[in-house]
């Protein structure tokens, strides 16, 4: 007597079958519904049964639960495996090979941040000092890591690199150029070690060059956004030639990397001259947290000058003590407009100037630079790690900033405000 052919399974049967066992699908040779009754629930899953073309032994290959794979999907997958058997391949062996390849690929995968670290270990042997390496880390951490840092390098595209560079390509062309070059070097290192194949997405001679304007043609307009750190000595020299409170307040803002509102609203009860620290209360900070600012020697001199002419509770009083107890932000713009070479600049651009200088010319870590600017730490793990405000480190940073601004060993003398008109 011949064997009775199995009937095609139905979706209703798949959902309702309660008895243990295997139920062959007459519509798809080799596909079986496996039902297993446990103490608390019934599990239903798909199994592909076949004879291995390599060993001639019966084998089973699990295709997943019926809760995640429908009858139609199970039939399609079983048919694919049946074709492999007909072509002399064992489906289970082939799947195991694919999984092994995937595991090996994940083990060989590297993120951009990890690549930067490993690349610098090699490149550091070529550099004359540690400072150069820290400049690399600072620029890549500031501009590239937020978008590329966690990305596996093989997934970094020209479009991603463009998104890193586009916001600063016109306003900070020199910095953007260095960032692009450094991304290209890191990715070249990755390609040489087999982390990805194909063209380097950061190559300017590739597709990226078609998306970005030529750097040499836009450097001429870079000054419209912010003063470059190579111009700050000239800018401060021009401030020293001016009279009044506003130029001194603007220089104080530059020396402390403060925001405009923080500088013009500075109060004497926030200043500790002995400790050389300016403590801005939380209610005056953008992030809503108290911020301690180390004062370099020149900033202290400016405070002493203002203290000698103190009129109220504010360090930089306004023209009319009754109507404007402290200097207005418009006074800063007026200073820029009185300087032909610097007309059109904004006070906030001074913070960008400081940040670019610190990234390019110092070896301070990115965390120190972010703290100096009182930036909010978005990464929770990094925020938890950074519980201290690194005041001593930042004091050294701000003193170096003053030294960069000055060319002479001694800062220019300050004419007493009592002899000037405000």
TADACOR-V366252 format. One record per run of one state. SS is the DSSP state (helix for helix, strand for strand, loop for the rest). FROM is the first residue (numbers start at 1). TO is the last residue. If there is no record, write none. Layout:
SS	FROM	TO
SS	FROM	TO
//
This chain:
loop	1	10
helix	11	16
loop	17	20
strand	21	24
loop	25	30
strand	31	37
loop	38	41
strand	42	51
loop	52	57
strand	58	65
loop	66	70
helix	71	86
loop	87	90
helix	91	108
loop	109	110
strand	111	111
helix	112	126
loop	127	129
helix	130	148
loop	149	151
strand	152	152
helix	153	155
loop	156	157
helix	158	169
loop	170	172
helix	173	192
loop	193	207
helix	208	211
loop	212	214
helix	215	224
loop	225	228
helix	229	240
loop	241	244
helix	245	256
loop	257	259
helix	260	264
loop	265	266
strand	267	267
helix	268	270
strand	271	272
loop	273	276
strand	277	280
loop	281	281
helix	282	284
loop	285	290
strand	291	294
loop	295	296
helix	297	308
loop	309	313
strand	314	314
loop	315	328
helix	329	337
loop	338	339
helix	340	342
loop	343	348
helix	349	361
loop	362	365
helix	366	372
loop	373	379
helix	380	385
loop	386	390
helix	391	405
loop	406	416
helix	417	419
loop	420	422
//
